Amino acid sequence: MKEREALWAEMMRAANAGDAVAYQRLLKSLVPALRAAARRGLARARTSDADAEDIMQETLLAIHLKRHTWDADRPIGPWIRAIVHNKLVDNLRRRGGRVDVPIEGFEEILSADAPKPVLEVSDVEPYIGGLPHRQREVVYAILREEISIRETAERLKMTEGAVRVALHRGLAGLAKRFKRGES
Amino acid sequence: MRTDDLVRTLVADHATREGPVGRTFAIALVLALALATALFALMSGPRNDFATVVTDPRFVFKFVVTLTLAASAAVLVLRLASPGVEPRFSALALAAGPALLALGVLVELALIPSSQWTTKLVGQNYLICLSSIPLLSAPPLVAALMALRHGAPTRPAFAGAVAGLLAGGIGATLYAAQCTDDSPLFVATWYTITIAGVTGIGSLAGARLLRW
């Protein structure tokens, strides 16, 4: 587990220094661990794990948007676990389930990977529709059509800088809608 | 939304990384301090005998207490802004300001005759104190809450309360330069009540505004 977290910390440092490939490796490595954490938390709260993929994606989005709060001199494990715990409790509260998920026992959680579900799909898509026009267009272009920032800029007749800003704001807006989300 | 698509989109956004929380705090607090100081100057500024009273132990002691409070709250609020950082020791350090004040009260009680205790405690400016400190605390409270929103506090109400303590400490420091009541008895009563009020507001605001 320690080695795994050390590896994550290393990838995050490289990502912070501008290494997009390291960042992609980090996120891909986090996905199964976060998925396992979400399933385990839902199981402990005796709730169906139908929403595990939603919670995992919300946690991944939070890690992305709040990554500037990780101090590169600290271990990354406690930082990730605190975010996982926060998002899990948030989700359980929203769903009206039990919320007393102890943060203890999360140590081993990040060391196990959950098997891939049949469909790696969440129900988040509708939230994108609620974003302001420009942000929505940019997020859809990159998310669905798999085109780059430069291609998006050309297609939407925007500067690359404006695309970057719209993308970032769109993701932040998505996290907000996610959080308020379902009753 | 497919998880692979989300990962790809997040990677596309990787170049947009926000600045560290500590820097946001520093900038927000400097701006808030400037605003609060301007407010302070508008309100009437430092007391008239400021130059002669700066060496008076009771006058100086007010600043020792309020600055200790502000500094300990600043350290703690910064830790509370990041997930997974245990605040233990800095939470204990919050007790330093109140402990100093309690000590000051004991010394004051020993120094002045008991017939004067009530007069010193009530003082002359408690109404001004009750209104000025919250007013001067408002800019730093807003600044600290905004900086916390930029962070990721996992205990929103607590983080908001500590932001209130920090703001109250700053507001009280400015007000102390103006107030002519210097007895620790006055400070322990009226400053405590008003700072507690600002802390309560911070806690309520935190619970509402600091979830992410």
Interface residues (C-beta under 8 A of the other chain):
Chain A: A15 N16 G18 A20 Y23 Q24 L27 K28 V31 E53 M56 Q57 L60 L61 A62 H64 K66 R67 H68 T69 W70 D71 R74 G77 P78 W79 I80 R81 A82 I83 H85 N86 D90 E120 V121 S122 V124 E125 I128 V139 I142 L143 R144 E146 S148 I149 R164 V165 L167 H168 L171 A175 K179
Chain B: M1 R2 T3 D4 D5 L6 V7 R8 T9 L10 V11 A12 D13 H14 A15 T16 R17 E18 G19 P20 V21 A81 S82 P83 G84 V85 G151 A152 T154 R211 W212
